[in-house]
């Protein structure tokens, strides 16, 4: 039993239940997963329990476990369904920087549509088919650059770390805005503003003062700030690609 519980959902064939007179309707993993994602988007991932999903589908929770045996399996399915929304070409274009920019922006869009996604994705190892498709595209973008596989996987991981961190920070701002009823700009101005002015006027933290008074990126719109940071990550990677180094 313990071995069965540890088996990846991607290795478990889906059980189908026939519908017919006097029988309860059959369901599918996709139907269950889409319901879970809809609940999580609206109320948070904690609300997406089997009992709640079953209530939405008009059945009992136990009837769904033949399709999705464990809550961890449900999380893997939810992650992969969200990753399926990342639209990418069948293969890299040959412009590694353009391909990775496309991937980063698509990932940001999916992360903002599903505020639970990045926290769940970065808290558990999972390799669903759509996640593998996205990961393979990222690795393939570096193909032909002269990098070895360790650098390819390392740079792909570095890019992921930036993208995921930026999305979590942006979601944090949005959730704080919802909680306080203030949009991010009003929160900065009305809630944090007086304290920040006090700190600046004290002169105790001169570089912090410069980051407040002179920084351009601090005042960019979220998407522009994301792209600015992304460009710096890609610049750093470009400096280490053998074919792009100055002779």
N, C-alpha and C positions, 0 to 999 in steps of 0.2 A: 504493500500500500504506500509506504514511504517513497519507493521508487516511482510509482505512478504520480504521486503528488509533485515530484521534482521534475517531471517530464515537461519540456517546453510545449506551450500551446500550439506552436507551429509544427510539432511532430505528432499531434493528436488529430486523427481524422474527425471531421465534424459528424455528429450523430443527427440523423434526420428523423422526424416523427411525422407519420402520415396523418393527413386530415381526412375526416370523413364523418358520416352520420354518427352521432353519439360520441365522437371523439373530440378532445380539445384541439384547437388549431396548432399546427406545427410552427416553429420559429426558426431563426437562423442566427448564426453568430453576428452577421452583419446587422441584422435588425436589432439585436440586443445591444450591440456596440453603438450603433447610431443613437439609440435611445439614451444610453449612458452618457454619450458625448453631449447630447442636447441638455440633459440635466446638469452636467458638470459646467457647461458654458453659462447656464443661467444661475446656478446656485453654489458652484464649487464642487470639486471632485469628491469631497466627503459625502455629499448628498447622493451620489450615484451608487447606491447600494443595490444589491440584488432584489431586496424587498421593494424598493422604490421603482426599480426598472420593471419588475413584475407587475406592480400596480399600474404603471403606465401602459403596459401591454395587455392588462386585463387577465392576468393569470397568477398562479402561486409561485413564490420564489423558488421552491424546490424543483419545479418543472424546468427551470432555466439552467440548472447545474449540469444537465446532460450535455449542454452546448458549451458552457463556460464553467469548468469545474471549480476554479478558485478566483478570489478577488485579484490576485496578482496576474492571472490570465486575462482578466477584464482590463486591467491597466495596460498590459501589452497590446491588446486589441485596440484600445482607445488611442494609444500613442500612434500605432501604425495607421489607423484610419485618418488621424489628423495629418500625419506625414504624407498620406496619399494626395493631399491638396497641394503639395509643393509641385508646381508645374515646371518640368525641365525637358529639354530636348533629349532625343534618344541617346545622344553621345556628345562629348565635348566638341566645341567649335574650333579648337586650336588657339583660341584667345583665352589663356588660363585666367587672366585677371577679369575679363568680362564674364566668364562662366562662373567664377567664384562670387562675383558681385551679384549676379542673378540669383545664385543659390542663397546667399546671405539675405537678400531682400525678400525672397520668397519665404524663407524660414521665419524672418521677422513678422511677415504678414500672417503666417499660420499661428505663430506664438501669440500675437495680439488677438486673433479671432478666438483662440482657445487659451484663456489665461492660466489654466492649470497645466498646459502641455510641457513647458520648459522645466518647471519644478519636478514634474513626474519623470520626464525624460532623463534629467540629470541625477536623479536619485536612485535609479535602478538600471542594471545592464539589460538591454533588450535588443533583439536583432530581427524584427519583423521584416517581411519582404519589401515594404515601401521604405522603411528606414534603411535597409541594405541598398535599395536603388539610389537613394539620396547620397549615402556614404560612398558608393561606387562612383557616382558622378563627381563628387569632390576629389576623390583620389585620381580619377581619370583626367581631371582638368590639369594635373601636374605632369601627365605622361608626355614624354618628349622634351622635358625641360632640363634633363641631365641630373635630376635629383635621384638619390637612391631611395629605396622603399621606406627606410627609417625616417628620412627627412620628409618624404611625402606624407606619411601618416602623422608625423609630428606637426607639420605645418597645417594639415587638415584639422588636427585636434586644436591647435592654437586658434585657428579661425573659428571653430565651433565654440571654444571657450569665450571668445570676444562676443560672438553673436548671442549666445545664451545669456551671458552676463548683462549685455545691453538690454535685451528683452525683459529680463527679470527686473532690472532697475526701472524701465519704463512702465511695466505693469504695476510696480510698487507705487509709483507716482499716481497712476490712474486710480488704484485702489484707495490711496490716501485721499484723493480728491473726492471720491464717492463717499468715503467715511465722514469727511469733514464738511462736505457740501461746497468746497472751494475748488476751483480749477487750479492747476499747478502754478500758474502765474500769480493768482491771488494768494495762494498759500505761501509762496515765496515772499510776496510783498507785505501781506497783512499779518501773517503768523511768524515767519522767520525774519522778516525784514528788520524790525526794531532791534532784535538781538544781534543780527549780523552788523548793523550799523554801530552798535555798542562795541563789538569786537574790533571792527575796523578802526574806530576812533581811539581805541586803547593803544594801537600801534604795536601790540605784543606779538603779532604774527604777520610779519611783513610780506611773506610769500602768499599767505592766504589772502591778504589784502589785494595783492596783484591779481590773484585768481578771481576775485570779486569785481575789482574796478577795471581791469585791463583785458580780461579774457574775452575773446570773441565767441568761442565755442560754447561757453556757459549760457549764452543768450540765443543759441540757434534753436529752431523748431526741432522736435524729437527726431523726425526722419533725417533732417540735415545733420544733426549731431551724430546719429547712427552712421550715416555715410562718411562723415569726416573721420570717425574712429576706424571704420572699415578701411578707408583709403590708407591710413597710417599702418595698419596691420599688413595690408598688401604691399605697401612700400618696403616694409621690413623684410617680408618674404622675398620680394624681387631682388633685394640686395644680396641674397644668399643663393640665388639661382645661377648656376655656373654659366649658362649661355647668355646671361644678361650682365655679367660682371665686366667692367672695363678691362681691356687687354693691357 
